């Protein structure tokens, strides 16, 4: 009975943990919403297909975005990262 109880507690805790987004995930989603307002970002995502959002280095780059960055430099870095990682 203890094993069953332990198993149920583990499953419930896993589900709750998966449902509550981390700070990093919230920041990523917020930055994606912000960047999707930019035409160049939408074109870049469309050109590279669904792998664009799944690539870890691109996800990290999107997470690092903030409004104080130089947008032109950020755009070039993101395009280079996408070209390097996806166009292998």
C-alpha positions as CSV (number, residue, x, y, z in Angstrom):
1,X,0.0,0.0,0.0
2,X,2.9,2.4,0.8
3,X,4.4,1.7,-2.7
4,X,1.1,2.6,-4.3
5,X,0.7,5.7,-2.3
6,X,4.3,6.8,-3.1
7,X,3.6,6.2,-6.8
8,X,0.5,8.3,-6.7
9,X,2.2,11.1,-4.9
10,X,5.1,11.0,-7.5
11,X,2.7,11.2,-10.4
12,X,0.6,14.0,-8.9
13,X,3.8,16.0,-8.1
14,X,5.1,15.4,-11.6
15,X,1.8,16.7,-13.2
16,X,1.7,19.8,-11.0
17,X,5.4,20.5,-11.7
18,X,4.8,20.2,-15.5
19,X,1.7,22.5,-15.3
20,X,3.4,25.4,-13.5
21,X,5.8,27.2,-15.9
22,X,9.2,28.2,-14.8
23,X,10.6,31.7,-15.0
24,X,12.6,30.8,-18.0
25,X,9.6,29.3,-19.8
26,X,7.5,32.4,-19.0
27,X,10.3,34.7,-20.3
28,X,10.6,32.6,-23.5
29,X,6.8,32.8,-24.2
30,X,6.8,36.5,-23.5
31,X,9.7,37.2,-25.8
32,X,8.2,35.0,-28.6
33,X,5.0,37.1,-28.4
34,X,7.0,40.3,-28.5
35,X,9.2,39.1,-31.4
36,X,6.3,37.8,-33.4
37,X,5.2,41.4,-33.8
38,X,8.4,42.0,-35.9
39,X,8.1,41.2,-39.6
40,X,11.7,40.0,-39.9
41,X,11.1,37.5,-37.1
42,X,8.0,36.0,-38.6
43,X,9.7,35.7,-42.0
44,X,12.7,34.0,-40.3
45,X,10.5,31.5,-38.5
46,X,8.5,30.8,-41.6
47,X,11.6,30.2,-43.7
48,X,13.1,27.7,-41.3
49,X,9.9,25.9,-40.5
50,X,8.8,24.2,-37.3
51,X,12.4,23.3,-36.3
52,X,13.0,27.0,-35.7
53,X,11.2,27.0,-32.3
54,X,12.5,23.5,-31.3
55,X,16.2,24.2,-31.7
56,X,17.8,24.7,-28.3
57,X,20.3,27.4,-29.3
58,X,17.5,29.4,-30.9
59,X,15.3,29.0,-27.8
60,X,18.2,30.2,-25.7
61,X,18.7,33.2,-28.0
62,X,14.9,34.0,-27.8
63,X,15.1,33.7,-24.0
64,X,18.0,36.2,-23.9
65,X,16.0,38.9,-25.8
66,X,15.1,42.1,-24.0
67,X,14.0,45.5,-25.1
68,X,17.3,47.2,-24.3
69,X,19.3,45.1,-26.9
70,X,20.3,46.6,-30.2
71,X,17.6,45.1,-32.4
72,X,19.8,45.1,-35.5
73,X,22.7,43.2,-33.8
74,X,20.2,40.8,-32.2
75,X,18.5,40.1,-35.6
76,X,21.9,39.3,-37.2
77,X,22.9,37.0,-34.4
78,X,19.6,35.2,-34.5
79,X,19.7,34.8,-38.3
80,X,23.3,33.4,-38.1
81,X,22.3,31.0,-35.3
82,X,19.3,29.8,-37.3
83,X,21.4,29.4,-40.5
84,X,24.1,27.5,-38.6
85,X,21.9,25.2,-36.6
86,X,19.0,24.4,-38.9
87,X,20.7,24.5,-42.3
88,X,23.1,21.6,-41.5
